[in-house]
Amino acid sequence: MSGQKHSTRQLMKLGIAQAVLFMVGAMLGRGLGLLLGLDAFGSGEYNKRELFGIALIGLGGGAGAQAARVWYVHKYGDPRG
């Protein structure tokens, strides 16, 4: 299906999957940060521990969005053509 245009329904699946897995990944990153003692929202200051906690949340969210994209490309092909 790589040569055909993707339907709106398929692209909606991609968007919803990316949104859901972004949130799941961010929550997993937050949980990992808490397990490691890197609380992103622990104190009112931004020290190394808080910044690393924020980075873990971002990395988890990004990994979740990429996982959704990989799933979509594997199932429907690349939407970019």
KAWO-V567275 format. One record per backbone hydrogen bond with DSSP energy under -1.0 kcal/mol. NH is the residue of the N-H (numbers start at 0). CO is the residue of the C=O. If there is no record, write none. Layout:
NH|CO + NH|CO
//
This chain:
10|6 + 11|7 + 12|8 + 13|9 + 14|10 + 15|11 + 16|12 + 17|13 + 18|14 + 19|15 + 20|16 + 21|17 + 22|18 + 23|19 + 24|20 + 25|21 + 26|22 + 27|23 + 28|24 + 29|25 + 30|26 + 31|27 + 32|28 + 33|29 + 34|30 + 35|31 + 37|32 + 41|38 + 50|46 + 51|47 + 52|48 + 53|49 + 54|50 + 55|51 + 56|52 + 57|53 + 58|54 + 59|55 + 60|56 + 61|57 + 62|58 + 63|59 + 64|60 + 65|61 + 66|62 + 67|63 + 68|64 + 69|65 + 70|66 + 71|67 + 72|68 + 73|69 + 74|70 + 75|71 + 76|72 + 80|77
//
